[in-house]
Amino acid sequence: MFKGFNMEMFRVAHGTAPDWQQAANLCLAQFGSIPAEANLGFLYVTDHLAAQLPEILGFFKEQTDIQHWVGSVGVAVCATAQEYNDQPAISVMIADFPPDSFRIFPAIKSDIAEFADSRAWCEQTDAHFAVVHGDPRNPKTPGFIAELAEAIRDGFLVGGLTSSRGPNFQIAGGLTEGGVSGVLFSGQVSVATALTQGCTPLGRQHEITECQDNIAIRIDDRPALDVYNEEVGDLFARDPSRAAGYIFAGFPIKGSDTGDYIVRNLVGMDPENKLLAVGEYLNAGDSIMFCKRDIRTAFEDLVRMLREIKQRLGRPPKGGVYYSCLGRGAHMFGEDSVEMKTIRQELGDIPLVGFFANGEISHNRLYGFTGVLTLFS
């Protein structure tokens, strides 16, 4: 939580239409007159409109006179109580922040040294928080997330990786791609953030005792696949194809006092040699557990998270951003915008935008199957 200030305005608009101009005009009409104080915009479009994002961004800059924008592309986007999945849609929010309270930073593509100019600004303004978007095609992206959090003095990041079947654009002032970019906020900006998990542990934690790259050879000093089969049960052990999209590897976060963990896909099995491959680089001595995709417990955890963050805030939020996993939303809770409607039910009709990501960012690491909520107060 950071020091607060009088934030006058957040406005959100969203809509779907066959072409981008219709959708953009729908959003503009919802805004009404644009306050002169508005100085930062958040813009998310579904990948149906990814190729038109240059024109969409230019439209909103021209029509609102706001030159500072951040955002990205998602297979699905969201706004207050509404999700748009696999259709041409725009979700946009504008806000007024104190003029010197935020700074957009360009994409870090090859080395954290590219952040040098913005690092100096962070030190001058006591900035410890950023909303960021990343390109999933850059293998350095997870490392940049950790390095960026450290560069802003153990700062806290929220955001997501672009999810697109077309161009993988991010917005940081103008269009960019290939790295991690976003907007930094000074200590003047008051925020609260929280994370909700979408998977449930099946059993106890185990120790990886032998591995190579992303392949677990031995777990608890036993063949890795034997340990996995015991945890998941006979049904999945006999037919591993059933586990796809339902069973995952979980990695507890060292030092977490909340039992936090990151989830990664299972990417291969070798029954002959009893090996297990996962979507994460492994180290001997690391803890691992196995998790299942669970709709009921995911919904319960979403409600828990919302009630906890509401209690922490102690006052109604002015607006917020939400980044959820592609495996959540319509794919987990159904087509009726359940996830976003639940947020409204618990927190009220606040301006909120975001998208369904190819990996969610919270604090200093990349998650999967989570929802990351940030509220400005």
Order of alpha helices (4+ residues) and beta strands (2+ residues): beta-alpha-beta-alpha-beta-beta-beta-beta-beta-alpha-beta-alpha-beta-beta-beta-beta-beta-beta-beta-beta-beta-alpha-alpha-beta-beta-beta-beta-beta-alpha-beta-alpha-alpha-beta-beta-beta-beta
